[in-house]
Amino acid sequence: MTHITELGTVAVPVTDQDRAITFYVDVLGFEKRMDVEFAPGQRWVVVAPKGAATTIALVTGNDQVPAGRDTGIRLTTRDAAAEHAELSAQGVDVDAEILNWPGVPPMFSFRDPDANTLYLVQGY
């Protein structure tokens, strides 16, 4: 048995780390937790919702890990309809409608500036 204790960081490939920081921090309201150069021209950038334990690393995409993918990341909100309206008003590429399936919390997907898909699910 391992001694793994939590899910720490998931990577989202981006083409422009500065543009991605602007989206995740200024539009989504995340906090930037780290932005350091680890090699010439290479940065380790980490963002997260305020108070969240799990973070997102905004990594430079490449041929093996291109930007513009379904990340599978589900973010949580208290009010999916309000978030959908807010992100739409800010010009974010969101689904036209919120999914409302029986027995499943309301949710929708949206895309960051690199067309990476993320999901926003109403907490229950």
SULPE-V749587 format. One record per residue. N is the residue number from 1. RES is the residue in three letters. NEAR is the number of other ideal C-beta (glycine too) atoms within 8 Angstrom. D_LAST is the distance of its C-alpha to the last C-alpha in Angstrom with 1 decimal. Layout:
n=N res=RES near=NEAR d_last=D_LAST
n=N res=RES near=NEAR d_last=D_LAST
//
This chain:
n=1 res=MET near=2 d_last=32.0
n=2 res=THR near=3 d_last=30.9
n=3 res=HIS near=4 d_last=29.8
n=4 res=ILE near=4 d_last=26.9
n=5 res=THR near=3 d_last=24.3
n=6 res=GLU near=6 d_last=21.7
n=7 res=LEU near=5 d_last=20.9
n=8 res=GLY near=6 d_last=22.9
n=9 res=THR near=8 d_last=23.7
n=10 res=VAL near=10 d_last=23.4
n=11 res=ALA near=8 d_last=26.1
n=12 res=VAL near=14 d_last=26.1
n=13 res=PRO near=13 d_last=29.7
n=14 res=VAL near=16 d_last=31.0
n=15 res=THR near=7 d_last=34.5
n=16 res=ASP near=8 d_last=34.7
n=17 res=GLN near=10 d_last=32.9
n=18 res=ASP near=6 d_last=33.7
n=19 res=ARG near=10 d_last=32.3
n=20 res=ALA near=15 d_last=29.1
n=21 res=ILE near=13 d_last=28.9
n=22 res=THR near=9 d_last=29.3
n=23 res=PHE near=11 d_last=26.4
n=24 res=TYR near=13 d_last=23.9
n=25 res=VAL near=12 d_last=25.1
n=26 res=ASP near=6 d_last=26.2
n=27 res=VAL near=10 d_last=23.9
n=28 res=LEU near=8 d_last=20.6
n=29 res=GLY near=7 d_last=21.3
n=30 res=PHE near=11 d_last=21.4
n=31 res=GLU near=8 d_last=24.0
n=32 res=LYS near=11 d_last=27.0
n=33 res=ARG near=7 d_last=27.4
n=34 res=MET near=7 d_last=30.5
n=35 res=ASP near=8 d_last=33.2
n=36 res=VAL near=6 d_last=36.3
n=37 res=GLU near=8 d_last=39.2
n=38 res=PHE near=6 d_last=39.7
n=39 res=ALA near=5 d_last=42.7
n=40 res=PRO near=4 d_last=44.7
n=41 res=GLY near=4 d_last=42.5
n=42 res=GLN near=8 d_last=39.4
n=43 res=ARG near=9 d_last=36.4
n=44 res=TRP near=10 d_last=33.3
n=45 res=VAL near=13 d_last=30.6
n=46 res=VAL near=13 d_last=27.2
n=47 res=VAL near=13 d_last=24.3
n=48 res=ALA near=11 d_last=20.7
n=49 res=PRO near=9 d_last=18.0
n=50 res=LYS near=7 d_last=19.2
n=51 res=GLY near=3 d_last=18.5
n=52 res=ALA near=7 d_last=17.2
n=53 res=ALA near=6 d_last=19.0
n=54 res=THR near=10 d_last=19.1
n=55 res=THR near=12 d_last=21.5
n=56 res=ILE near=14 d_last=23.0
n=57 res=ALA near=11 d_last=26.7
n=58 res=LEU near=12 d_last=28.3
n=59 res=VAL near=10 d_last=31.3
n=60 res=THR near=9 d_last=34.2
n=61 res=GLY near=11 d_last=34.1
n=62 res=ASN near=7 d_last=37.1
n=63 res=ASP near=3 d_last=38.5
n=64 res=GLN near=4 d_last=36.7
n=65 res=VAL near=7 d_last=33.3
n=66 res=PRO near=9 d_last=33.4
n=67 res=ALA near=10 d_last=31.1
n=68 res=GLY near=7 d_last=29.4
n=69 res=ARG near=8 d_last=27.2
n=70 res=ASP near=5 d_last=23.8
n=71 res=THR near=9 d_last=22.4
n=72 res=GLY near=4 d_last=19.5
n=73 res=ILE near=9 d_last=17.5
n=74 res=ARG near=9 d_last=13.7
n=75 res=LEU near=9 d_last=12.8
n=76 res=THR near=7 d_last=9.4
n=77 res=THR near=11 d_last=9.3
n=78 res=ARG near=4 d_last=7.8
n=79 res=ASP near=7 d_last=9.8
n=80 res=ALA near=14 d_last=11.0
n=81 res=ALA near=8 d_last=13.9
n=82 res=ALA near=8 d_last=15.2
n=83 res=GLU near=10 d_last=15.3
n=84 res=HIS near=13 d_last=16.9
n=85 res=ALA near=8 d_last=19.5
n=86 res=GLU near=8 d_last=20.2
n=87 res=LEU near=12 d_last=20.8
n=88 res=SER near=9 d_last=22.9
n=89 res=ALA near=6 d_last=24.9
n=90 res=GLN near=7 d_last=25.6
n=91 res=GLY near=4 d_last=27.0
n=92 res=VAL near=9 d_last=24.6
n=93 res=ASP near=5 d_last=24.8
n=94 res=VAL near=11 d_last=21.5
n=95 res=ASP near=9 d_last=21.0
n=96 res=ALA near=3 d_last=22.5
n=97 res=GLU near=5 d_last=19.5
n=98 res=ILE near=10 d_last=15.7
n=99 res=LEU near=9 d_last=15.0
n=100 res=ASN near=4 d_last=13.4
n=101 res=TRP near=5 d_last=14.0
n=102 res=PRO near=3 d_last=13.6
n=103 res=GLY near=3 d_last=10.9
n=104 res=VAL near=7 d_last=9.5
n=105 res=PRO near=8 d_last=7.0
n=106 res=PRO near=11 d_last=9.5
n=107 res=MET near=13 d_last=11.6
n=108 res=PHE near=13 d_last=15.1
n=109 res=SER near=10 d_last=17.7
n=110 res=PHE near=13 d_last=20.3
n=111 res=ARG near=10 d_last=23.4
n=112 res=ASP near=12 d_last=25.1
n=113 res=PRO near=8 d_last=28.8
n=114 res=ASP near=12 d_last=29.8
n=115 res=ALA near=9 d_last=27.8
n=116 res=ASN near=14 d_last=25.4
n=117 res=THR near=10 d_last=22.2
n=118 res=LEU near=13 d_last=18.8
n=119 res=TYR near=11 d_last=15.4
n=120 res=LEU near=16 d_last=12.7
n=121 res=VAL near=12 d_last=9.2
n=122 res=GLN near=12 d_last=6.5
n=123 res=GLY near=7 d_last=3.8
n=124 res=TYR near=3 d_last=0.0
//
